[in-house]
């Protein structure tokens, strides 16, 4: 059931927030590699080594979430187009 006659916008990966978060976490990991853990440590956070690895791991997780989310959005878009034709 289509409520509007407007064409459905094609999904764009750059609009997916997971990719943006992944990019920011990757930048933080790179800054942590270059400047060391104290540069990316939050105020009051417990001191631990390898903090950049946590950010890098989180970046990978968010990237996987983005890929899965975008694939699902594209699949849904294609299903709606098939129903309209």
N, C-alpha and C positions, 0 to 999 in steps of 0.2 A: 504494500500500500504506500503510494507516494503522496505526500501532503503538499508538495510544491512542484511547480513546473521548472524550477531553476535547475540547471545542470549540476550534477554532483561534482564537487571539486576533487581533482585527482590527489591522492595522498602524496605528501612531500616529506621525505626523511628529515629535512632540516627543521621541520616544525615539531619533531619528536623531542620532548624534554629530556628523555633518557640519554640521547646523544650529546646534548649540551652539558648535562651533569658529568657524563663520562669524560668529556673534553676538559672540563674544569678540574676534575680529579687527576687527570693525566698531567695537566700543567702543574698542579701542586706536587705531584710525585717528582716531576722533573726539577722543580725548584728545590725539593728536598734532597735530591741527588746532588745538585750543584752546591747548594748552600748548607746542607746538613740538616739534621733533625730539628735543632732549635729554631730554625727559620719557619718551619711549618707547624710546630707544636702550639697547641692552644694554651692560653694563659691558665695556669692551675692544673694543666694536664700532667699526669704522671710521666716521669722521664723514662723513655724506653728507646732502644736502638731499633733501626730498621723501620721507622715510622713511614718512610716513603714507600715501602713495600705494601703497607696497609692501604695507602692511597692508590697505588698501582692496581692492587687486587680489586679495590672498590670500583676503579675505573673499568676494569674488564667486566665485572659483574653488571655494571650499568650499561656497558656496550652490548652485552648479550641480551639484557632486558630490552634495549632499544631495537635490536635486530628482530627479536621475537615479536615485539609490539608492532613494528612496522610491517612485518610479514602478515600478521593477523589483520591489520588495517587494510592492506592491499587485497588480501583475500576477500574481506567483507565488501570492499569497493567493487571487485570483480563480480561477486555474487549479485550485488544490487544491479550492476549493469546488465548482467545476463537476464535478470528478471524483467528489466525494462524493455529488452529487445525481444 
